[in-house]
């Protein structure tokens, strides 16, 4: 007897606890047009989906738990979800009230409404049923409620599906339902209107400009429209109301948009021409998407949903990375492309996390794909315009560069013609000199010394041979296509060796060479050619320096270059002739003589510039000395 009383006491406490932890009763008061009902619901999960209403009400009633989320999210699940809430419409018996489930892509949703006789009316809806089976013509699931009955009544809702189960239940009266419908229609009307405008606009651009990039963009928009028509329920309401099976293939829009986006990106970013490596990446992506489509057609939901979700994630990450890499390599037309995909990636990422239940679910989550689509559509359209401006600037830049190249080419041709004329005049004069010598030798009588005759002939021969060899050497250097051999050179020791080899000549002229080049100076050049340039410079200094003077050779280190200066106190050069010294066949005084051919400084400039350096002359004027300056890259 004592045990029985203890049992009754325990049972009473359990019932009190159950009553204490049960969800509160929903009581519309007529002052509000809508009532959030989610937190007033109890939740029961049927893992195998085998329970009926009587079992849920009686056998498993104590297993219900109070829902704490404003919009419950169960993610992808094969379980059946039961919801229970208690409604008291005693204060609004003169109004019509509706239970509205705003998430439009639930496979099955059934309301069990209590009758006065204790039974339950069953009202079934879902996006797997033809649209005409709904009680109201609306994309959301709307269940009219009987408000004539008074007192608390318990309602049950059964939800199941192959996709993600997200719930957003709200109670509306007639006014609230009209206002909700008005806001919903206005919002999506603006959205689809924008998409329609963009489709027509880009289609017209494709027809007028004949550029496939606009057709790819239109295909991308069409795929996005198909996808979004499915996930927001308007497809079943307006496009395919008699074929609800098509809702299982919402991912077909993804398989239109993603390849179209890949082709759009290839054309927009000019990957085939500018970035072949990234073009190969996109070709592999297209092959992978085709293989994935074949696999997806062969498997049933929800695995097909997982694959399409994975493809979206890979696509967004891939194109965000691709745009960033192209932009970082200097293709400025990709600026808006990158901005479009980074924001799109963020919004879609949040949407996916919300749908699968890894983030708290709210009705705003369902709007994110629409916002992301609008954003990317607008930004990619602006990017197309920005690309046109970029290509226009690039074309103008190429035109300007071509014009400058043509002008340089014309100037070069004119210079070549002048050089040719100069060369012909020079050669004619040079040929005339040995011919005169030969003529003079022929006029000598037999009594004259035959040694003088042979000297004149030999002198003419040597002059002609020197002219030919020097000219061939200059033209070979000027036309050299392969880069010269660059090594580390020590200018001090090159000058020292040249000075030593000319000691006898220097002593005869009474000249002194002061080698003040730093022994630590190291430059990058072709050593043999640098030695040849220094030898020509030293020979010219010896030739034009008065007896008893000094030839000063010095150096200094500048930023990134080493400078060598060779100065003499000779006859000097007029400032108007300093640059002409480096022209081929130029000889001071505009006369030809037997001391040279006017090619030494011209060859020196060619050799120094081909080593990455510079060479020029300095002089304060005639009779004030001459300085030759050489600059070469430092080797350390």
ABEGO torsion letter per residue (X at the ends): XAAAAAAAAAAAAAAAAAAAABBBBBBBAGABABBBAAAABBBBBBAAGABBAAAAAAAAAAABBBBABABBBAEBBABBBBBBBBBBAAAAAABBBBBBBABAABABBBBBBBBAAGBBBBBBBEAABBAAABABBBABBBBBBBAABBEBBBBBBBBBEABBBBBBBBBBBAAAAAAAAAAAAAAAAAAAAAAAAAAAAAAAAAAAAGBAAAAAAAAAAAAAAAAAAAAAGAAAAAABAABAAAAAAAAAAAAAAAAAAAAAAAAAAGAAAABAAAAAAAAAAAAAAAAAAAAAAABBOAAAAAAAAAAAAAAAAAAAAAAAAAAAAGBAAAAAAAAAAAAAAAAAAAAAAAAAGABBBBAAAAAAAAAAAAAAAAAAAAAAAAAAAAAAAAAAAAAAAAAAAAAAAAAAAAAAAAAAAAAAAAAAAAAAAAAAAAAAAAABBAABBAAAAAAAAAAAAAAAAAAAAAAAAAAAAAABABBBBBBBBBAAAAAAAAAAAAAAAAAAAGBBBBBABBAABBBBBBAAAAAAAAAAAAAAAAAABBBGBBBBBBBBBBBGBBBBBBBBABAEBBAAAAAAAABBGBBBGGBBBAABAGAAAAAAAAAAAAAGBBBBBBBAEBGAEBBBBBBBBBAX
